[in-house]
Amino acid sequence: MEQPPDVEEDNCLPDYRYLFCPDLLQHGCQTVIVSRSLPRVLTAAKKLAAATGQCCLPISMDVRDTPAIMAAVDQALKKFGKIDILINCAAGNFLCPASALSFNAFKTVVEIDTIGTFNVTRVLYEKFFQDHGGVIVNITATLSLRGQVLQVHAGSAKAAVDAMTRHLAVEWGPRNIRVNSLAPGPISGTEGLRRLGGIQASLSKELPHSPLQRMGNKTEIAHSALYLASPLASYVTGIMLVVDGPFAQKKGQGKQQSLMIPNPRNPD
């Protein structure tokens, strides 16, 4: 099956052939993008606005700072009047053996990935979702599906988010809130692959040990997120949608490790 088109780096597709009906979420709904780095979100917002013709509000915010999250949600609600969809994708990761991992490094990853996801979700629930319903998509990873070297911190943090997904789906379902996880495998042209896989892996789109024998691309992840966020998945909640080729289920731990260059980092 032919791959959908992709782009290099963090650009937008110059042309898009709709697989879903074109008005599904408008495929370019008004958005709010958040990061600790304001220059990055300013650049991304300009690209999104140019590509979609829709407004994109950039906000600088740390997911570990609950007052900042409250202010950001208030700013978004003042701008747009409502929030229909939350995509949680904050993550911190680096390669490090568990025996060399500092206590602070493990704590920092959990604070960003797990606690950060809860913080944003909890604030948005209180300020809008509990009265209006909504959709939450947590971008996690396949790290928790089986053991892997150098990734105990990130795997543990993302596993906790997947558990959070299931619990919130049950608790908040009666308020018309759907909560799902999306777990990508190796995706070409992404910062995560460049950091964890090394230069050689980031330049290659082939993955011979995967059943599909290739990496996924960003458009395929976008399609999966669109499905979970849209009315197409109106009866889907509390699941983890694995989009990896299916790389994570493939036996042979050493083959999966070949994507990673052992250059441990251990930030304090």
C-alpha atoms as an extended CHARMM CRD file, in Angstrom:
* protein
*
       268  EXT
         1         1  MET       CA              0.0000000000        0.0000000000        0.0000000000  PROA      1               0.0000000000
         2         2  GLU       CA              1.3170000000        3.4280000000       -0.9530000000  PROA      2               0.0000000000
         3         3  GLN       CA              2.3890000000        5.7420000000        1.8420000000  PROA      3               0.0000000000
         4         4  PRO       CA              0.6350000000        9.0920000000        2.1900000000  PROA      4               0.0000000000
         5         5  PRO       CA              2.7340000000       12.1730000000        1.3950000000  PROA      5               0.0000000000
         6         6  ASP       CA              5.0430000000       13.5470000000        4.0510000000  PROA      6               0.0000000000
         7         7  VAL       CA              7.1770000000       16.6360000000        4.6340000000  PROA      7               0.0000000000
         8         8  GLU       CA             10.6280000000       17.2760000000        6.0150000000  PROA      8               0.0000000000
         9         9  GLU       CA             11.1710000000       18.7110000000        9.4860000000  PROA      9               0.0000000000
        10        10  ASP       CA              8.1680000000       20.5410000000       10.9830000000  PROA      10              0.0000000000
        11        11  ASN       CA              6.6130000000       21.9270000000        7.8260000000  PROA      11              0.0000000000
        12        12  CYS       CA              3.0280000000       21.5790000000        6.5810000000  PROA      12              0.0000000000
        13        13  LEU       CA              1.9320000000       19.6330000000        3.5200000000  PROA      13              0.0000000000
        14        14  PRO       CA              1.7860000000       21.9650000000        0.4840000000  PROA      14              0.0000000000
        15        15  ASP       CA             -1.0640000000       19.9030000000       -0.9670000000  PROA      15              0.0000000000
        16        16  TYR       CA             -3.3680000000       17.4030000000        0.6970000000  PROA      16              0.0000000000
        17        17  ARG       CA             -5.6690000000       14.7460000000       -0.7650000000  PROA      17              0.0000000000
        18        18  TYR       CA             -8.4720000000       14.1630000000        1.7060000000  PROA      18              0.0000000000
        19        19  LEU       CA             -9.0070000000       10.6050000000        2.9070000000  PROA      19              0.0000000000
        20        20  PHE       CA            -11.8490000000       11.6980000000        5.2060000000  PROA      20              0.0000000000
        21        21  CYS       CA            -14.5950000000       14.0980000000        4.1640000000  PROA      21              0.0000000000
        22        22  PRO       CA            -13.0140000000       17.5710000000        3.8270000000  PROA      22              0.0000000000
        23        23  ASP       CA            -15.2130000000       19.1770000000        6.4880000000  PROA      23              0.0000000000
        24        24  LEU       CA            -14.3520000000       16.6320000000        9.2040000000  PROA      24              0.0000000000
        25        25  LEU       CA            -13.1070000000       19.0510000000       11.8910000000  PROA      25              0.0000000000
        26        26  GLN       CA            -12.3840000000       21.2470000000        8.8370000000  PROA      26              0.0000000000
        27        27  HSD       CA             -9.0330000000       19.3910000000        8.7610000000  PROA      27              0.0000000000
        28        28  GLY       CA             -7.6690000000       22.7270000000        9.9150000000  PROA      28              0.0000000000
        29        29  CYS       CA             -9.7170000000       23.8460000000       12.8960000000  PROA      29              0.0000000000
        30        30  GLN       CA             -8.6660000000       26.8550000000       14.9240000000  PROA      30              0.0000000000
        31        31  THR       CA             -5.8760000000       25.7780000000       17.1930000000  PROA      31              0.0000000000
        32        32  VAL       CA             -3.8890000000       26.6910000000       20.2650000000  PROA      32              0.0000000000
        33        33  ILE       CA             -0.3190000000       25.3790000000       20.4020000000  PROA      33              0.0000000000
        34        34  VAL       CA              1.7030000000       25.4800000000       23.5810000000  PROA      34              0.0000000000
        35        35  SER       CA              5.3810000000       25.0180000000       24.4040000000  PROA      35              0.0000000000
        36        36  ARG       CA              7.9660000000       26.3080000000       26.8280000000  PROA      36              0.0000000000
        37        37  SER       CA              9.7350000000       27.8820000000       23.8410000000  PROA      37              0.0000000000
        38        38  LEU       CA              7.7710000000       30.8660000000       22.5390000000  PROA      38              0.0000000000
        39        39  PRO       CA              9.9270000000       31.2700000000       19.3890000000  PROA      39              0.0000000000
        40        40  ARG       CA              9.1520000000       27.6870000000       18.4010000000  PROA      40              0.0000000000
        41        41  VAL       CA              5.3880000000       28.0090000000       18.7920000000  PROA      41              0.0000000000
        42        42  LEU       CA              5.4020000000       31.3790000000       17.0300000000  PROA      42              0.0000000000
        43        43  THR       CA              7.1000000000       29.7800000000       14.0330000000  PROA      43              0.0000000000
        44        44  ALA       CA              4.7820000000       26.7630000000       14.0960000000  PROA      44              0.0000000000
        45        45  ALA       CA              1.7020000000       28.9810000000       14.4120000000  PROA      45              0.0000000000
        46        46  LYS       CA              2.6690000000       30.9450000000       11.3130000000  PROA      46              0.0000000000
        47        47  LYS       CA              3.1140000000       27.7190000000        9.3450000000  PROA      47              0.0000000000
        48        48  LEU       CA             -0.2330000000       26.3200000000       10.4960000000  PROA      48              0.0000000000
        49        49  ALA       CA             -2.1210000000       29.5290000000        9.7860000000  PROA      49              0.0000000000
        50        50  ALA       CA             -0.6030000000       29.7730000000        6.3010000000  PROA      50              0.0000000000
        51        51  ALA       CA             -1.3580000000       26.1210000000        5.4930000000  PROA      51              0.0000000000
        52        52  THR       CA             -4.9250000000       25.9820000000        6.8450000000  PROA      52              0.0000000000
        53        53  GLY       CA             -6.2080000000       29.5160000000        6.5770000000  PROA      53              0.0000000000
        54        54  GLN       CA             -7.3340000000       29.1940000000       10.1980000000  PROA      54              0.0000000000
        55        55  CYS       CA             -6.2450000000       31.0840000000       13.3050000000  PROA      55              0.0000000000
        56        56  CYS       CA             -3.5420000000       29.5040000000       15.4540000000  PROA      56              0.0000000000
        57        57  LEU       CA             -2.8520000000       30.9660000000       18.8930000000  PROA      57              0.0000000000
        58        58  PRO       CA              0.7160000000       30.3430000000       20.2000000000  PROA      58              0.0000000000
        59        59  ILE       CA              1.2710000000       30.3450000000       23.9760000000  PROA      59              0.0000000000
        60        60  SER       CA              4.4120000000       29.8540000000       26.0340000000  PROA      60              0.0000000000
        61        61  MET       CA              3.6870000000       27.5430000000       28.9660000000  PROA      61              0.0000000000
        62        62  ASP       CA              5.2540000000       24.7960000000       31.0770000000  PROA      62              0.0000000000
        63        63  VAL       CA              2.9600000000       21.8110000000       31.7150000000  PROA      63              0.0000000000
        64        64  ARG       CA              4.4480000000       21.5350000000       35.2200000000  PROA      64              0.0000000000
        65        65  ASP       CA              3.2050000000       25.0310000000       36.1390000000  PROA      65              0.0000000000
        66        66  THR       CA             -0.5080000000       24.8100000000       37.0030000000  PROA      66              0.0000000000
        67        67  PRO       CA             -1.0940000000       28.5940000000       37.3570000000  PROA      67              0.0000000000
        68        68  ALA       CA              0.4210000000       29.0480000000       33.8920000000  PROA      68              0.0000000000
        69        69  ILE       CA             -1.8650000000       26.3090000000       32.5290000000  PROA      69              0.0000000000
        70        70  MET       CA             -4.9110000000       28.0210000000       34.0220000000  PROA      70              0.0000000000
        71        71  ALA       CA             -3.8860000000       31.3270000000       32.4590000000  PROA      71              0.0000000000
        72        72  ALA       CA             -3.2940000000       29.6720000000       29.0720000000  PROA      72              0.0000000000
        73        73  VAL       CA             -6.7000000000       27.9500000000       29.0890000000  PROA      73              0.0000000000
        74        74  ASP       CA             -8.3640000000       31.2230000000       30.0600000000  PROA      74              0.0000000000
        75        75  GLN       CA             -6.5700000000       32.9520000000       27.1810000000  PROA      75              0.0000000000
        76        76  ALA       CA             -7.7010000000       30.2840000000       24.7210000000  PROA      76              0.0000000000
        77        77  LEU       CA            -11.3110000000       30.4300000000       25.9280000000  PROA      77              0.0000000000
        78        78  LYS       CA            -11.2950000000       34.2240000000       25.6970000000  PROA      78              0.0000000000
        79        79  LYS       CA            -10.0050000000       33.9870000000       22.1180000000  PROA      79              0.0000000000
        80        80  PHE       CA            -12.2260000000       31.1790000000       20.7890000000  PROA      80              0.0000000000
        81        81  GLY       CA            -15.0740000000       30.8120000000       23.2860000000  PROA      81              0.0000000000
        82        82  LYS       CA            -14.7010000000       27.0370000000       23.5410000000  PROA      82              0.0000000000
        83        83  ILE       CA            -12.2460000000       24.1550000000       23.3830000000  PROA      83              0.0000000000
        84        84  ASP       CA            -13.4190000000       20.9310000000       21.7610000000  PROA      84              0.0000000000
        85        85  ILE       CA            -10.2390000000       18.8270000000       21.6000000000  PROA      85              0.0000000000
        86        86  LEU       CA             -7.1540000000       18.4760000000       23.7780000000  PROA      86              0.0000000000
        87        87  ILE       CA             -4.0270000000       16.8110000000       22.4030000000  PROA      87              0.0000000000
        88        88  ASN       CA             -1.5190000000       16.0370000000       25.1740000000  PROA      88              0.0000000000
        89        89  CYS       CA              1.9310000000       15.5130000000       23.6720000000  PROA      89              0.0000000000
        90        90  ALA       CA              4.4320000000       16.9540000000       26.1490000000  PROA      90              0.0000000000
        91        91  ALA       CA              7.4190000000       14.6490000000       26.5320000000  PROA      91              0.0000000000
        92        92  GLY       CA             10.9460000000       14.5420000000       27.8680000000  PROA      92              0.0000000000
        93        93  ASN       CA             13.3170000000       11.7800000000       26.8200000000  PROA      93              0.0000000000
        94        94  PHE       CA             16.9630000000       10.8520000000       26.4450000000  PROA      94              0.0000000000
        95        95  LEU       CA             18.9680000000        7.6440000000       26.3800000000  PROA      95              0.0000000000
        96        96  CYS       CA             20.3200000000        6.4830000000       29.7290000000  PROA      96              0.0000000000
        97        97  PRO       CA             20.8130000000        3.1150000000       31.4710000000  PROA      97              0.0000000000
        98        98  ALA       CA             18.7520000000        2.7520000000       34.6130000000  PROA      98              0.0000000000
        99        99  SER       CA             21.8920000000        2.1940000000       36.6940000000  PROA      99              0.0000000000
       100       100  ALA       CA             23.1990000000        5.6320000000       35.7170000000  PROA      100             0.0000000000
       101       101  LEU       CA             19.8930000000        7.4760000000       35.8040000000  PROA      101             0.0000000000
       102       102  SER       CA             19.8210000000       10.1480000000       38.4900000000  PROA      102             0.0000000000
       103       103  PHE       CA             16.8430000000       10.4560000000       40.8070000000  PROA      103             0.0000000000
       104       104  ASN       CA             16.1940000000       13.9560000000       39.5220000000  PROA      104             0.0000000000
       105       105  ALA       CA             16.3340000000       12.8930000000       35.8640000000  PROA      105             0.0000000000
       106       106  PHE       CA             13.6960000000       10.1870000000       36.4060000000  PROA      106             0.0000000000
       107       107  LYS       CA             11.5290000000       12.6370000000       38.3590000000  PROA      107             0.0000000000
       108       108  THR       CA             11.8000000000       15.2930000000       35.6380000000  PROA      108             0.0000000000
       109       109  VAL       CA             10.5760000000       12.9510000000       32.8940000000  PROA      109             0.0000000000
       110       110  VAL       CA              7.6320000000       11.8150000000       35.0260000000  PROA      110             0.0000000000
       111       111  GLU       CA              6.8020000000       15.4410000000       35.8680000000  PROA      111             0.0000000000
       112       112  ILE       CA              6.7150000000       16.4140000000       32.1900000000  PROA      112             0.0000000000
       113       113  ASP       CA              5.0710000000       13.3430000000       30.6720000000  PROA      113             0.0000000000
       114       114  THR       CA              2.7380000000       12.0520000000       33.3750000000  PROA      114             0.0000000000
       115       115  ILE       CA              2.0790000000       14.8930000000       35.7810000000  PROA      115             0.0000000000
       116       116  GLY       CA              2.0980000000       17.4400000000       32.9570000000  PROA      116             0.0000000000
       117       117  THR       CA             -0.5570000000       15.4650000000       31.0940000000  PROA      117             0.0000000000
       118       118  PHE       CA             -2.7190000000       15.2820000000       34.2090000000  PROA      118             0.0000000000
       119       119  ASN       CA             -2.2370000000       18.9850000000       34.9700000000  PROA      119             0.0000000000
       120       120  VAL       CA             -3.4230000000       20.1930000000       31.5770000000  PROA      120             0.0000000000
       121       121  THR       CA             -6.2460000000       17.6490000000       31.4310000000  PROA      121             0.0000000000
       122       122  ARG       CA             -7.4540000000       18.4890000000       34.9330000000  PROA      122             0.0000000000
       123       123  VAL       CA             -7.4550000000       22.2560000000       34.3350000000  PROA      123             0.0000000000
       124       124  LEU       CA             -9.3090000000       21.9460000000       31.0470000000  PROA      124             0.0000000000
       125       125  TYR       CA            -11.8550000000       19.6190000000       32.6490000000  PROA      125             0.0000000000
       126       126  GLU       CA            -12.5590000000       22.1440000000       35.3960000000  PROA      126             0.0000000000
       127       127  LYS       CA            -12.7240000000       25.1640000000       33.0960000000  PROA      127             0.0000000000
       128       128  PHE       CA            -14.6990000000       23.7000000000       30.1780000000  PROA      128             0.0000000000
       129       129  PHE       CA            -15.0270000000       19.9630000000       29.5690000000  PROA      129             0.0000000000
       130       130  GLN       CA            -17.0580000000       19.0680000000       32.6580000000  PROA      130             0.0000000000
       131       131  ASP       CA            -19.9680000000       21.1920000000       31.4300000000  PROA      131             0.0000000000
       132       132  HSD       CA            -19.5680000000       20.8750000000       27.6620000000  PROA      132             0.0000000000
       133       133  GLY       CA            -17.9210000000       17.5100000000       26.9670000000  PROA      133             0.0000000000
       134       134  GLY       CA            -14.8560000000       17.1030000000       24.8040000000  PROA      134             0.0000000000
       135       135  VAL       CA            -12.2080000000       14.8370000000       23.3430000000  PROA      135             0.0000000000
       136       136  ILE       CA             -8.7730000000       14.1140000000       24.7950000000  PROA      136             0.0000000000
       137       137  VAL       CA             -6.0030000000       12.3760000000       22.8400000000  PROA      137             0.0000000000
       138       138  ASN       CA             -2.8490000000       11.5020000000       24.7880000000  PROA      138             0.0000000000
       139       139  ILE       CA              0.1860000000       10.9700000000       22.5790000000  PROA      139             0.0000000000
       140       140  THR       CA              2.1830000000        8.2520000000       24.3330000000  PROA      140             0.0000000000
       141       141  ALA       CA              4.6190000000        5.6210000000       23.0180000000  PROA      141             0.0000000000
       142       142  THR       CA              5.0650000000        1.9050000000       22.5060000000  PROA      142             0.0000000000
       143       143  LEU       CA              7.8330000000        1.8040000000       25.1280000000  PROA      143             0.0000000000
       144       144  SER       CA              5.5770000000        0.2950000000       27.7700000000  PROA      144             0.0000000000
       145       145  LEU       CA              4.4740000000       -2.6590000000       25.6480000000  PROA      145             0.0000000000
       146       146  ARG       CA              7.6500000000       -4.5660000000       26.4510000000  PROA      146             0.0000000000
       147       147  GLY       CA             10.9900000000       -3.9380000000       28.1170000000  PROA      147             0.0000000000
       148       148  GLN       CA             13.6460000000       -1.8800000000       26.3890000000  PROA      148             0.0000000000
       149       149  VAL       CA             17.1040000000       -0.7310000000       27.4360000000  PROA      149             0.0000000000
       150       150  LEU       CA             17.9270000000        2.9310000000       28.1550000000  PROA      150             0.0000000000
       151       151  GLN       CA             14.2600000000        3.9330000000       28.4000000000  PROA      151             0.0000000000
       152       152  VAL       CA             12.9780000000        3.0200000000       31.8770000000  PROA      152             0.0000000000
       153       153  HSD       CA             12.1460000000        6.6670000000       32.6460000000  PROA      153             0.0000000000
       154       154  ALA       CA             10.1870000000        7.4140000000       29.4750000000  PROA      154             0.0000000000
       155       155  GLY       CA              8.5600000000        3.9730000000       29.3450000000  PROA      155             0.0000000000
       156       156  SER       CA              7.3560000000        4.2640000000       32.9380000000  PROA      156             0.0000000000
       157       157  ALA       CA              6.0250000000        7.7810000000       32.4120000000  PROA      157             0.0000000000
       158       158  LYS       CA              4.1360000000        6.9050000000       29.2370000000  PROA      158             0.0000000000
       159       159  ALA       CA              2.7340000000        3.7070000000       30.7720000000  PROA      159             0.0000000000
       160       160  ALA       CA              1.2680000000        5.8490000000       33.5270000000  PROA      160             0.0000000000
       161       161  VAL       CA             -0.3690000000        8.1060000000       30.9400000000  PROA      161             0.0000000000
       162       162  ASP       CA             -1.9310000000        5.0850000000       29.2410000000  PROA      162             0.0000000000
       163       163  ALA       CA             -3.3420000000        3.9760000000       32.6090000000  PROA      163             0.0000000000
       164       164  MET       CA             -4.6040000000        7.5270000000       33.1680000000  PROA      164             0.0000000000
       165       165  THR       CA             -6.3530000000        7.3330000000       29.7990000000  PROA      165             0.0000000000
       166       166  ARG       CA             -8.3170000000        4.2590000000       30.8510000000  PROA      166             0.0000000000
       167       167  HSD       CA             -9.2860000000        5.6260000000       34.2580000000  PROA      167             0.0000000000
       168       168  LEU       CA            -10.4050000000        9.0290000000       32.9560000000  PROA      168             0.0000000000
       169       169  ALA       CA            -12.3680000000        7.4230000000       30.1230000000  PROA      169             0.0000000000
       170       170  VAL       CA            -14.4310000000        5.5200000000       32.7010000000  PROA      170             0.0000000000
       171       171  GLU       CA            -14.8110000000        8.3880000000       35.1630000000  PROA      171             0.0000000000
       172       172  TRP       CA            -15.5600000000       11.1490000000       32.6580000000  PROA      172             0.0000000000
       173       173  GLY       CA            -17.5090000000        9.1820000000       30.0580000000  PROA      173             0.0000000000
       174       174  PRO       CA            -20.8690000000       10.1430000000       31.6380000000  PROA      174             0.0000000000
       175       175  ARG       CA            -19.9450000000       13.7960000000       31.0050000000  PROA      175             0.0000000000
       176       176  ASN       CA            -19.5460000000       13.1060000000       27.2790000000  PROA      176             0.0000000000
       177       177  ILE       CA            -15.7470000000       13.1950000000       27.4170000000  PROA      177             0.0000000000
       178       178  ARG       CA            -13.8060000000       10.6650000000       25.3650000000  PROA      178             0.0000000000
       179       179  VAL       CA            -10.1900000000        9.9100000000       26.3340000000  PROA      179             0.0000000000
       180       180  ASN       CA             -7.8320000000        7.8160000000       24.1930000000  PROA      180             0.0000000000
       181       181  SER       CA             -4.0970000000        7.2330000000       23.7770000000  PROA      181             0.0000000000
       182       182  LEU       CA             -2.2210000000        7.2500000000       20.4820000000  PROA      182             0.0000000000
       183       183  ALA       CA              1.1040000000        5.3790000000       20.5810000000  PROA      183             0.0000000000
       184       184  PRO       CA              3.3080000000        5.9370000000       17.5080000000  PROA      184             0.0000000000
       185       185  GLY       CA              6.2000000000        3.6980000000       16.5850000000  PROA      185             0.0000000000
       186       186  PRO       CA              9.3340000000        4.9600000000       14.7840000000  PROA      186             0.0000000000
       187       187  ILE       CA              8.2550000000        7.9560000000       12.6860000000  PROA      187             0.0000000000
       188       188  SER       CA             10.6110000000        9.3580000000       10.0650000000  PROA      188             0.0000000000
       189       189  GLY       CA             11.5750000000       13.0110000000       10.0190000000  PROA      189             0.0000000000
       190       190  THR       CA             10.7830000000       13.6750000000       13.6770000000  PROA      190             0.0000000000
       191       191  GLU       CA             12.8610000000       15.2420000000       16.4200000000  PROA      191             0.0000000000
       192       192  GLY       CA             12.3070000000       12.2000000000       18.6240000000  PROA      192             0.0000000000
       193       193  LEU       CA             13.8660000000        9.8660000000       16.0590000000  PROA      193             0.0000000000
       194       194  ARG       CA             16.7870000000       12.2370000000       15.5270000000  PROA      194             0.0000000000
       195       195  ARG       CA             17.4890000000       12.3910000000       19.2580000000  PROA      195             0.0000000000
       196       196  LEU       CA             16.9780000000        8.7240000000       20.1110000000  PROA      196             0.0000000000
       197       197  GLY       CA             17.8790000000        6.9600000000       16.8950000000  PROA      197             0.0000000000
       198       198  GLY       CA             20.8790000000        8.9770000000       15.7890000000  PROA      198             0.0000000000
       199       199  ILE       CA             21.6290000000       10.5890000000       12.4380000000  PROA      199             0.0000000000
       200       200  GLN       CA             21.6900000000        7.3420000000       10.4530000000  PROA      200             0.0000000000
       201       201  ALA       CA             18.2560000000        6.2350000000       11.6850000000  PROA      201             0.0000000000
       202       202  SER       CA             16.7380000000        9.6790000000       11.1400000000  PROA      202             0.0000000000
       203       203  LEU       CA             17.8590000000        9.7400000000        7.5090000000  PROA      203             0.0000000000
       204       204  SER       CA             16.4910000000        6.2860000000        6.6910000000  PROA      204             0.0000000000
       205       205  LYS       CA             12.8310000000        5.4970000000        6.0250000000  PROA      205             0.0000000000
       206       206  GLU       CA             13.3820000000        1.7300000000        5.8710000000  PROA      206             0.0000000000
       207       207  LEU       CA             12.7840000000       -0.5890000000        8.8060000000  PROA      207             0.0000000000
       208       208  PRO       CA             13.5380000000       -4.1090000000        7.5260000000  PROA      208             0.0000000000
       209       209  HSD       CA             12.5900000000       -5.8890000000       10.7680000000  PROA      209             0.0000000000
       210       210  SER       CA              9.0880000000       -4.4050000000       10.8320000000  PROA      210             0.0000000000
       211       211  PRO       CA              6.2770000000       -6.3180000000        9.0950000000  PROA      211             0.0000000000
       212       212  LEU       CA              5.7060000000       -3.3040000000        6.7840000000  PROA      212             0.0000000000
       213       213  GLN       CA              9.4940000000       -2.9040000000        6.4350000000  PROA      213             0.0000000000
       214       214  ARG       CA              9.4100000000        0.8740000000        6.7500000000  PROA      214             0.0000000000
       215       215  MET       CA              8.9940000000        3.6260000000        9.2750000000  PROA      215             0.0000000000
       216       216  GLY       CA              5.7380000000        5.4860000000        9.5770000000  PROA      216             0.0000000000
       217       217  ASN       CA              5.4640000000        9.1110000000        8.6100000000  PROA      217             0.0000000000
       218       218  LYS       CA              3.9420000000       12.1720000000       10.2180000000  PROA      218             0.0000000000
       219       219  THR       CA              0.8980000000       12.1860000000        7.9410000000  PROA      219             0.0000000000
       220       220  GLU       CA             -0.0330000000        8.6830000000        9.1060000000  PROA      220             0.0000000000
       221       221  ILE       CA              0.0830000000        9.8290000000       12.7310000000  PROA      221             0.0000000000
       222       222  ALA       CA             -2.0010000000       12.8880000000       11.8180000000  PROA      222             0.0000000000
       223       223  HSD       CA             -4.6340000000       10.6240000000       10.2320000000  PROA      223             0.0000000000
       224       224  SER       CA             -4.7490000000        8.4790000000       13.3720000000  PROA      224             0.0000000000
       225       225  ALA       CA             -5.1130000000       11.5130000000       15.6420000000  PROA      225             0.0000000000
       226       226  LEU       CA             -7.8180000000       12.9000000000       13.3620000000  PROA      226             0.0000000000
       227       227  TYR       CA             -9.7330000000        9.6350000000       13.6300000000  PROA      227             0.0000000000
       228       228  LEU       CA             -9.5990000000        9.5770000000       17.4440000000  PROA      228             0.0000000000
       229       229  ALA       CA            -10.5430000000       13.2580000000       17.7230000000  PROA      229             0.0000000000
       230       230  SER       CA            -13.3950000000       13.1330000000       15.2330000000  PROA      230             0.0000000000
       231       231  PRO       CA            -16.9890000000       11.8350000000       15.3270000000  PROA      231             0.0000000000
       232       232  LEU       CA            -15.7160000000        8.7780000000       13.4280000000  PROA      232             0.0000000000
       233       233  ALA       CA            -14.5810000000        7.5370000000       16.8580000000  PROA      233             0.0000000000
       234       234  SER       CA            -17.7090000000        8.6420000000       18.7230000000  PROA      234             0.0000000000
       235       235  TYR       CA            -18.0270000000        5.2220000000       20.4300000000  PROA      235             0.0000000000
       236       236  VAL       CA            -14.3040000000        4.7760000000       21.0690000000  PROA      236             0.0000000000
       237       237  THR       CA            -12.8730000000        5.6780000000       24.4670000000  PROA      237             0.0000000000
       238       238  GLY       CA            -10.2850000000        4.3290000000       26.9030000000  PROA      238             0.0000000000
       239       239  ILE       CA             -8.1460000000        2.6460000000       24.2450000000  PROA      239             0.0000000000
       240       240  MET       CA             -4.5140000000        2.8300000000       23.2010000000  PROA      240             0.0000000000
       241       241  LEU       CA             -4.2770000000        2.9900000000       19.4130000000  PROA      241             0.0000000000
       242       242  VAL       CA             -0.8570000000        1.6130000000       18.4630000000  PROA      242             0.0000000000
       243       243  VAL       CA              0.3880000000        2.9620000000       15.1330000000  PROA      243             0.0000000000
       244       244  ASP       CA              3.7370000000        1.3130000000       14.5680000000  PROA      244             0.0000000000
       245       245  GLY       CA              3.5600000000       -1.0950000000       11.7120000000  PROA      245             0.0000000000
       246       246  PRO       CA              3.1830000000       -3.2500000000       14.1320000000  PROA      246             0.0000000000
       247       247  PHE       CA              6.7900000000       -2.8460000000       15.2710000000  PROA      247             0.0000000000
       248       248  ALA       CA              6.2150000000       -3.1240000000       19.0330000000  PROA      248             0.0000000000
       249       249  GLN       CA              4.7120000000       -6.5930000000       18.7550000000  PROA      249             0.0000000000
       250       250  LYS       CA              7.6340000000       -7.8910000000       16.6990000000  PROA      250             0.0000000000
       251       251  LYS       CA              9.8040000000      -10.3020000000       18.6840000000  PROA      251             0.0000000000
       252       252  GLY       CA             13.5420000000       -9.7530000000       18.9530000000  PROA      252             0.0000000000
       253       253  GLN       CA             14.5360000000       -7.0780000000       21.4300000000  PROA      253             0.0000000000
       254       254  GLY       CA             17.9540000000       -6.5880000000       19.8950000000  PROA      254             0.0000000000
       255       255  LYS       CA             16.4150000000       -5.5540000000       16.5980000000  PROA      255             0.0000000000
       256       256  GLN       CA             14.4370000000       -2.7900000000       18.2210000000  PROA      256             0.0000000000
       257       257  GLN       CA             17.4970000000       -1.6080000000       20.1100000000  PROA      257             0.0000000000
       258       258  SER       CA             19.3430000000       -1.1780000000       16.8250000000  PROA      258             0.0000000000
       259       259  LEU       CA             17.4430000000        2.0630000000       16.3230000000  PROA      259             0.0000000000
       260       260  MET       CA             19.1780000000        3.6290000000       19.3040000000  PROA      260             0.0000000000
       261       261  ILE       CA             22.7090000000        4.9280000000       19.5510000000  PROA      261             0.0000000000
       262       262  PRO       CA             24.0340000000        4.3300000000       23.1010000000  PROA      262             0.0000000000
       263       263  ASN       CA             25.0700000000        7.8920000000       23.9060000000  PROA      263             0.0000000000
       264       264  PRO       CA             23.5630000000        8.2600000000       27.3850000000  PROA      264             0.0000000000
       265       265  ARG       CA             22.5540000000       11.6400000000       28.7180000000  PROA      265             0.0000000000
       266       266  ASN       CA             21.5470000000       12.2440000000       32.2940000000  PROA      266             0.0000000000
       267       267  PRO       CA             20.3780000000       15.8460000000       32.8630000000  PROA      267             0.0000000000
       268       268  ASP       CA             19.9920000000       16.9910000000       36.4580000000  PROA      268             0.0000000000
